[in-house]
């Protein structure tokens, strides 16, 4: 191994710890709206601690999760806000690559909730389309199944 690249840490759990709000199914998305300074500050702290890659805070801002909570209209604004806050943190704390967030569509570690590959691919294409111009790479995280991961990777590679 010739080099190590540090990434950010547990954004979601740290935001829960710092936030004044009670966690809900969309808590990480709500923080983008209600407490954006927490997101920006945490990104900046990770950068100052040595992270060279930070991930936008849009884990729960998938079209399906938002629709389930009656907030699908927030999809595009939340994606944009997540990117803006990551960029702001880089401006304040130093250079870092910004990773787009391709999270599980319905729930972490819940393979029973997945849908067909074609439907999943279409949804990830929507997410990638909103993030692509503002990020340097994509992080596929906590995928619920190999098929979901394949759809996320396919959309990112396209």
Secondary structure, 3 states (H helix, E strand, C coil): CCCCCCECCCHHHHHHHHCCCCCCCCHHHHHHHHCHHHHHHHHHHHHHCCCCEEECCCCCCCHHHHHHCCCHHHHHHHHHHHHHHHHHHHHHHCCCEEEEEECCCCCCCCHHHCCCHHHHHHHHHHHHHHHHHHCCEEEECCCCCHHHHHHHHHHHHC
